[in-house]
Amino acid sequence: MVRQRAGVGSFRVAEGLSKARFLTVQEVAELLRVSSMTVYRLIKSGDLPAVRVGRSFRVAEIDVDAYLESRYTQAV
């Protein structure tokens, strides 16, 4: 059973989120080579789904991959 999230990615309910790898905002920023503020903007705009843990956010690795896949463009 696959459940779509409001954002870009999806996850399998049967597997549960406990097996998903979550990244901090700083780790996502380093991976994308952007500032942490850019990552916060992506989260706030809904382009990058995130989970709030206390006062910080965590982003599922699969959602980072899905975001990158959705942003590829073809050279003309």
GILIN-V889966 format. One record per residue. D_CENTER is the distance of its C-alpha to the mean C-alpha in Angstrom with 1 decimal. Layout:
[[D_CENTER] [D_CENTER]]
This chain:
[[20.4] [17.0] [15.6] [13.4] [11.1] [11.7] [8.5] [7.8] [7.3] [10.1] [11.6] [15.2] [17.0] [19.8] [17.9] [16.3] [13.2] [15.5] [15.3] [11.5] [10.6] [8.7] [8.4] [9.9] [9.4] [12.3] [11.2] [8.2] [11.0] [13.4] [11.5] [11.2] [14.6] [14.1] [15.0] [13.2] [14.5] [12.7] [9.2] [10.8] [12.1] [9.0] [7.9] [11.6] [12.1] [9.7] [8.2] [4.6] [4.9] [5.9] [9.1] [12.1] [14.3] [17.5] [17.2] [13.9] [10.1] [8.1] [4.4] [5.1] [6.2] [6.7] [3.5] [4.0] [7.4] [7.5] [6.7] [9.3] [11.6] [11.8] [12.9] [15.7] [19.2] [22.6] [25.3] [28.4]]
